[in-house]
Amino acid sequence: MQEILTAVTYLVVWLICQRAIGIESGLTTLLISLAAAFSVYVLYAVMNYQMRKRKGEFRE
């Protein structure tokens, strides 16, 4: 699920940069899209960790 959400985020942000905002630089679009996808990946991982921690699946 996490990887699918990351891939969809990448594509959506790429399209937003190209169509809605009108950024013509491929490198800029690539960097913005990758940053957004990486952010979603990390946020999902943190939320998953916190949920599992609340359930008591981790010992500290």
C-alpha positions in Angstrom: 0.0 0.0 0.0 2.8 2.4 0.9 4.6 2.0 -2.4 1.4 2.4 -4.4 0.5 5.6 -2.6 4.1 6.9 -3.2 3.9 6.1 -6.9 0.5 7.8 -7.3 1.7 10.8 -5.4 4.7 11.1 -7.8 2.5 11.0 -10.8 -0.1 13.4 -9.5 2.5 15.9 -8.5 4.3 15.6 -11.8 1.0 16.3 -13.6 0.2 19.2 -11.4 3.6 20.7 -12.1 3.3 20.2 -15.8 -0.3 21.1 -16.4 -1.6 23.3 -13.6 1.5 25.2 -12.6 3.2 25.1 -15.9 6.7 24.3 -14.9 8.6 23.6 -18.1 11.9 22.5 -16.5 12.1 18.7 -16.4 14.7 18.7 -13.6 12.6 21.0 -11.4 9.5 18.9 -12.0 11.5 15.8 -11.2 12.9 17.1 -8.0 9.5 18.4 -6.7 7.8 15.2 -7.6 10.4 13.0 -5.9 10.4 15.2 -2.8 6.6 14.9 -2.5 6.7 11.1 -3.1 9.5 10.7 -0.5 7.6 12.8 2.0 4.5 10.7 1.6 6.6 7.5 2.0 8.2 8.8 5.2 4.9 10.1 6.7 3.2 6.8 6.0 6.0 4.9 7.6 5.9 7.1 10.7 2.2 6.8 11.1 2.4 3.1 10.7 5.1 2.9 13.3 3.0 5.0 15.8 -0.1 2.9 15.2 1.8 -0.4 15.8 3.5 1.1 18.9 0.1 2.0 20.4 -1.1 -1.6 19.8 1.9 -2.8 21.7 3.6 -4.6 18.9 7.0 -3.1 19.7 8.9 -3.5 22.9 11.2 -0.7 24.1 
